[in-house]
Structure formats: structure tokens, C-alpha cells
């Protein structure tokens, strides 16, 4: 597979002077909406927050910003891509899975224990691998996956015991690990000003390496220069009212944008 060398933030700014390409991925969609508290669905919360981050970044000409979904569903760019490139996406996934399995068998990649996640169904798997393929082809500098957290509860109306945010990053053996971790630390530093780190034991470090999340480039499906982080902004049942959600969206947007700007442009 073609590899593209990663560039440091300083190199990106000083040498290229090109806009930094950011892809925002509001997690899940209207078919598979993720977590739920009462009548509030995670996919809707993800979209509101992602849209606010998108609108904020669009004001800065140093960024070229893309988003996978809007209020009408997947944008035309991505709905067309998923439909027209379906066979190519399947092949992309299968080739990388096969190559990864060979690396594991040869001892070139050591599998480690990861935080347990819900498995993506076939449709969502192709969406996520399709996003990775698109990000590689379009030379994204960063892909930000936006989520709110949850864990099994008796019902959607039940409160949970955990609170706080966590940022998932590619595990150190993955091609895009180093640059992704740098970006995650920058966003983490900002969010930490307002929000506590997740109290869930496996997320207590705040920044959590992971090998299995497709969003992070599992199986080597993201090029080294494509930084990818998945932010779990908090546990969904902690944002019970529309007022609480709106307040959180504003703060989370400001901190996320500040983290991106500090990473890519701070001297």
C-alpha cells in the first residue's frame, strides 16, 4: 500500500501554507444511533456538536473543513461515495484485513487487550472503512470522530454511575499513532479545563490507545499522515436537559477548536 510520510505541525504550516484539511465525523447515524437517554439519541447529539465545530472552523481560512453528515443525513459527497464505491470499499477492507492477519501471524504486529466496544454491523462497517478510504484519497490532515459515551444500563431512562470524557487514539504500533496522539493531547489539554476525565476504570488515563476501532485506522487502514482521534465527550445521561446540552456544546466546541489550532499552528 502507498504510504505518505507524516509532517510535523511546524512543517505543515511553514512549508506548505496550504489549508489544513479536517474531516468531522458525527458518530453513528439515523439508522444506527448509538447510545440513548430517554428520547435523546447519541447520533443527534453528535451531529449538533460536530456541526458547531464545523461552523467554527469554517471561519478560519487556515482550515478546509468537511463533515460526513448534516440534518438531511450523509452529505452528497459521502452518500455518493458509499454508493458508487461500495465494491471498492469492500475490497479495501478485505485487503487490509488480510495483510493485517499476516502481520499478526508473523509477529510483526502484537495484538493487545482493548476496551470492549459494540461491534459495527456490516452496513456501519462499510461506512467507517469508506470514510477511511476517502480520508486517505483526499489527503486529510485529521479526522475527528465525535461521540458521547454510554455503557449497558437497565433502560434508556436509567442514570449511570460513570462520568467524564476520554479520547481514543491509535495504539502505538499503528501507522498513524504518533501524530494522532499529539493531536489528542492538544484537545485533551483544552477539554480538561472544564471537564473531568472518565471515571470508567479503563478510561481513567484520559487518552486511551486502541487497536480495534475502525475510526482510528484499525488494520492499517489510515495513512501515517492521517491523524485520527475519537472523542467521547461525556456520558449521555449527564446531559439530561436541552439547556445542559446547549451549554456543553458551546464549551466543547470552543475547547476542541482551540486544541486543533494549538496543535497545528502554535509556534
C-alpha positions, 0 to 999 in steps of 0.5 A: 500500500502507498504510504505518505510520510507524516509532517510535523505541525511546524512543517505543515504550516511553514512549508506548505501554507496550504489549508489544513484539511479536517474531516468531522465525523458525527458518530453513528447515524439515523439508522444506527444511533448509538447510545440513548437517554430517554428520547435523546439519541447519541447520533443527534447529539453528535451531529449538533456538536460536530456541526458547531465545530464545523461552523467554527472552523469554517471561519478560519481560512487556515482550515478546509473543513468537511463533515460526513453528515448534516440534518438531511443525513450523509452529505452528497459527497459521502452518500455518493461515495458509499454508493458508487464505491461500495465494491471498492470499499469492500475490497479495501477492507478485505485487503487490509484485513488480510495483510493485517492477519499476516502481520499478526501471524508473523509477529510483526504486529502484537495484538493487545487487550482493548476496551470492549466496544459494540461491534459495527454491523456490516452496513456501519462497517462499510461506512467507517472503512469508506470514510477511511478510504476517502480520508486517505484519497483526499489527503486529510490532515485529521479526522475527528470522530465525535461521540458521547459515551454510554455503557449497558444500563437497565433502560434508556431512562436509567442514570449511570454511575460513570462520568467524564470524557476520554479520547481514543487514539491509535495504539502505538504500533499503528501507522498513524499513532504518533501524530494522532496522539499529539493531536489528542493531547492538544484537545485533551489539554483544552477539554480538561479545563472544564471537564473531568476525565472518565471515571470508567476504570479503563478510561481513567488515563484520559487518552486511551490507545486502541487497536480495534476501532475502525475510526482510528485506522484499525488494520492499517487502514489510515495513512501515517499522515492521517491523524485520527482521534475519537472523542467521547465527550461525556456520558449521555445521561449527564446531559439530561436537559436541552439547556445542559446540552446547549451549554456543553456544546458551546464549551466543547466546541470552543475547547476542541477548536482551540486544541486543533489550532494549538496543535497545528499552528502554535509556534 
